[in-house]
Amino acid sequence: MNAKNYSNELAEAINAREYLQEQWKAFEMVYIRRIMGITSIDLGYKLQLPIIGRLLRWSAERMIHSEGKHRNPVRADGHFGQVIPLEEAKIILGNLAAEPIIENYCMCRWMQRGIKEACCINFGLLSGVIEKLPRFIPKDTKYRLDRDEAIAHIEEHNKKGYVATVWFQPVPYINAICSCENPECGGLRLRNDFGLHTVYKGEYVAEVDPDRCQACGICVTKCQFGVLRLVQSLKRVIVDINKCFGCGVCRHACKYDAIKLAPRDNYPALRGVY
Amino acid sequence: MFPKKSPKVTIDYTKCGEKGQVDPRECAKCLKVCDPAIFILHESPNMPIDPVDPKYWRITPVWLSLCNMCMKCVKVCPLGAISVSR
């Protein structure tokens, strides 16, 4: 929650405009083009190869987290994110996000499902870059949002079941809050299916109050990560906190106010495990 | 020693894609039918690239290791352009 990371000054200092223009004009090509001679096609097989797989994983992680000076936008150097609960997304959109704020079509859902859904909220320098690319801009709806509208929209997406994530592009410049879905999200895909740290878990984990839980199981249907399970013998829902991303989407479904988020640090086994 | 080979999913680009009869952006049936979402829709690298508004698109099966060979894409494709094999 460092205001500096959202500022236009930082964006200019790290040449973010050129980076974002290059990255966004052909974003759909990110898995198709050769990156150091290798495409992402059949990445699962490549990552499991002896020696080569390890090298590949190491260099992919290095790319994702690159803080170097000469970052290559077409391989998304320094582009990763973190899951955040709705409350934090609201704080970011209400106070920290640089104007203008736009809501454009989710690029991941477009490239992985062929669906255009306006649910990615971008801000600062990135808004100006995306506005020039007509395929991401909703035609019939208002896409430039003020802060209150952006907060209302993120709340709507979150309650629908989409996971709020905040993104560096490139690190440490923050310019997007997405509403992600597993497995369509490019970041969640690489994290959950291939173990690459494109998306970090949030600072919280879900906790079920056994006295309040009425074992209706509706929260189980909302979890994108398969964390919740209705245990009939206990007549309550249990949480696999090792898998929990702390998005808090399950809370919206609970009619009995039985789920709350607890800081990840409350659990010694989870401290520092993102 | 070596990992299990992924299924082979191939698309006949003479039927679908920049040279085919159907614009993959309009159809996209395979993208929607696939539960693990192994396909990626992208601008065609074989055509001159329009950086602002690409006109030529194609679909590439990318996440092959996640393919369960359910054959739903083969059945749903109106052009019969997809084949899946070991």
Interface residues (C-beta under 8 A of the other chain):
Chain A: K25 A26 E28 M29 Y31 I32 R33 S40 I41 D42 L43 G44 Y45 Q48 L49 P50 G53 W110 M111 Q112 R113 G114 I115 K132 L133 P134 R135 P183 E184 R189 D193
Chain B: M1 F2 P3 K4 K5 S6 P24 R25 C27 A28 L31 K32 P36 A37 F39 I40 L41 H42 E43 P45 I49 P51 V52 D53 P54 T60 P61 V62 W63 L64 S65 L66
